[in-house]
Amino acid sequence: MWWLKNKLLVFFLLLNFGIVLSASAQREIDPEVEFNLKDRIYYGGSLGLQLGTVTLIDLSPLAGMMLSSKFSTGLGATYQYYQDNRFQGSEGSSFGGRVFGRYNVLPNIFAYTEVESINWNAYKYAQDKFQRTWTEAFFVGVGYFAPFGARGGANFTFLYNLRHSNLGSYYSEPYLIRVGFVF
């Protein structure tokens, strides 16, 4: 019976992927038309929630502006609350911001770069204690935009942190997968 469920799941995923591929791109900007700020600005972000032994609440809004039909840039913020019941003292919050650039290579495929700075409670091995610190990340990657509605859609972004360090980075791995929404 499990094989039937898996086949149905694969069928619906392929059907959904086919529908998404036939949809139009995020937004069309005509360079001949007068600059209209309202049509070029977009908002979005991501929300995350994990409950259990490890609790994580993530709020990451963003705002961007399309500078041309293919290139956009913007700002984002991040706030995360975390609690890990497996370790003493591993509860707190992180916050920070980011600046990003996005170039649409194909209608639904984009190249992405981001500089992010996060303030978090890092464990300092030399002092054997937790200490607030700022950590910077420089992400490069690619993404897929799945449009829905006139202006909105979902972004699936695969990123790699060029400044990753096993001892000092906020993220435990150099790669990051992000799913977010824009409208």
C-alpha positions as CSV (number, residue, x, y, z in Angstrom):
1,M,0.0,0.0,0.0
2,W,2.9,2.4,0.7
3,W,4.0,2.2,-3.0
4,L,0.6,3.4,-4.1
5,K,0.8,6.4,-1.8
6,N,4.4,7.2,-3.1
7,K,3.2,6.9,-6.7
8,L,0.3,9.3,-6.1
9,L,2.7,11.7,-4.3
10,V,5.1,11.7,-7.3
11,F,2.2,12.1,-9.7
12,F,0.8,15.1,-7.9
13,L,4.3,16.7,-7.5
14,L,5.0,16.3,-11.3
15,L,1.6,17.6,-12.1
16,N,2.2,20.6,-9.9
17,F,5.7,21.2,-11.3
18,G,4.3,21.1,-14.8
19,I,1.6,23.7,-14.0
20,V,4.2,25.9,-12.3
21,L,6.6,25.7,-15.3
22,S,3.8,26.9,-17.6
23,A,3.0,29.9,-15.4
24,S,4.4,33.4,-16.1
25,A,7.4,35.1,-14.4
26,Q,7.2,37.2,-11.3
27,R,6.4,40.5,-12.9
28,E,6.9,42.2,-16.2
29,I,8.6,45.6,-16.2
30,D,8.4,47.5,-19.5
31,P,11.4,49.8,-19.8
32,E,9.5,52.1,-22.2
33,V,6.9,52.9,-19.6
34,E,7.4,55.6,-17.0
35,F,9.0,54.5,-13.7
36,N,6.1,53.4,-11.4
37,L,7.4,52.7,-7.9
38,K,4.3,50.9,-6.8
39,D,4.6,48.2,-9.5
40,R,8.3,47.7,-8.8
41,I,8.2,47.2,-5.1
42,Y,7.5,43.8,-3.6
43,Y,7.3,42.4,0.0
44,G,7.6,39.0,1.5
45,G,9.7,36.8,3.6
46,S,9.4,33.6,5.5
47,L,8.1,32.2,8.8
48,G,9.4,29.2,10.5
49,L,8.2,27.1,13.5
50,Q,9.7,24.0,15.0
51,L,8.4,22.6,18.3
52,G,9.7,19.8,20.5
53,T,13.0,19.1,22.0
54,V,14.4,21.9,19.9
55,T,12.1,24.9,19.5
56,L,12.7,27.5,16.8
57,I,10.5,30.4,15.8
58,D,11.8,32.4,12.8
59,L,10.4,35.7,11.4
60,S,12.2,37.0,8.3
61,P,10.4,39.8,6.4
62,L,11.9,41.4,3.3
63,A,11.3,44.2,0.9
64,G,12.7,44.5,-2.6
65,M,12.5,46.6,-5.7
66,M,12.8,45.6,-9.3
67,L,15.4,47.9,-10.9
68,S,14.9,46.3,-14.3
69,S,12.9,43.4,-15.8
70,K,15.7,41.0,-14.7
71,F,17.4,42.6,-11.7
72,S,16.1,43.4,-8.2
73,T,17.6,44.2,-4.9
74,G,16.4,44.7,-1.4
75,L,16.7,44.4,2.4
76,G,15.5,41.9,4.9
77,A,15.5,41.3,8.6
78,T,15.6,38.2,10.8
79,Y,14.5,37.4,14.3
80,Q,14.8,33.9,15.7
81,Y,13.9,32.5,19.1
82,Y,15.5,29.1,19.9
83,Q,15.5,26.7,22.8
84,D,17.3,23.3,22.8
85,N,16.3,21.2,25.8
86,R,19.3,18.9,25.2
87,F,21.8,21.4,26.4
88,Q,22.0,23.8,29.4
89,G,22.1,27.5,28.5
90,S,21.0,27.0,24.9
91,E,18.0,29.3,24.9
92,G,17.9,32.8,23.4
93,S,17.3,34.9,20.4
94,S,19.1,35.9,17.3
95,F,18.5,39.0,15.1
96,G,20.1,40.7,12.1
97,G,19.7,41.9,8.6
98,R,20.6,41.3,5.1
99,V,21.0,43.0,1.7
100,F,20.3,40.9,-1.4
101,G,20.5,41.0,-5.2
102,R,18.6,38.8,-7.6
103,Y,19.0,38.4,-11.4
104,N,16.4,36.5,-13.4
105,V,18.4,34.2,-15.7
106,L,15.2,32.6,-17.1
107,P,11.6,33.5,-16.4
108,N,11.4,31.3,-13.2
109,I,15.1,30.7,-12.5
110,F,17.3,33.3,-10.8
111,A,20.8,33.8,-9.5
112,Y,21.0,35.2,-6.0
113,T,23.6,36.8,-3.7
114,E,23.2,38.1,-0.2
115,V,25.2,39.6,2.6
116,E,23.8,38.8,6.1
117,S,24.8,39.8,9.6
118,I,23.4,38.0,12.6
119,N,23.8,38.8,16.3
120,W,23.6,35.6,18.3
121,N,24.7,33.9,21.6
122,A,27.7,32.0,20.5
123,Y,29.6,29.5,22.6
124,K,33.2,30.7,23.1
125,Y,35.4,27.6,23.7
126,A,38.4,29.5,25.0
127,Q,36.3,31.2,27.8
128,D,33.9,28.2,28.2
129,K,30.9,30.5,28.1
130,F,28.2,31.9,25.8
131,Q,28.8,35.4,24.5
132,R,26.8,37.7,22.1
133,T,28.6,38.1,18.8
134,W,28.0,39.3,15.2
135,T,28.6,36.9,12.4
136,E,28.6,37.7,8.7
137,A,27.7,35.4,5.9
138,F,28.1,35.9,2.1
139,F,25.7,33.7,0.3
140,V,25.6,32.9,-3.5
141,G,23.2,30.6,-5.1
142,V,20.3,29.9,-7.4
143,G,16.6,29.8,-7.0
144,Y,13.3,28.9,-8.5
145,F,10.2,31.2,-8.5
146,A,6.8,29.5,-8.5
147,P,4.2,32.2,-9.3
148,F,0.7,32.4,-8.1
149,G,-1.8,35.2,-8.5
150,A,-1.0,38.5,-10.3
151,R,2.0,39.5,-8.2
152,G,2.8,36.8,-5.7
153,G,4.7,33.5,-5.6
154,A,7.0,31.2,-3.7
155,N,10.8,31.3,-3.9
156,F,12.9,28.1,-3.4
157,T,16.5,29.2,-3.0
158,F,19.6,27.1,-2.7
159,L,22.5,29.1,-1.2
160,Y,26.2,28.5,-0.3
161,N,28.0,30.6,2.4
162,L,31.4,31.6,1.0
163,R,32.4,32.9,4.5
164,H,31.5,29.7,6.4
165,S,33.7,28.6,9.3
166,N,33.0,25.4,11.3
167,L,33.8,27.2,14.6
168,G,32.4,30.7,14.1
169,S,29.5,30.6,11.7
170,Y,25.9,31.0,12.8
171,Y,24.8,28.2,10.4
172,S,26.2,24.7,11.1
173,E,26.6,24.0,7.4
174,P,27.8,26.2,4.5
175,Y,24.7,25.4,2.4
176,L,21.2,26.7,3.1
177,I,17.9,26.0,1.6
178,R,15.3,28.7,1.9
179,V,11.6,28.8,1.1
180,G,9.8,32.1,1.1
181,F,6.9,34.0,-0.3
182,V,6.6,37.4,-2.1
183,F,3.6,39.5,-3.0
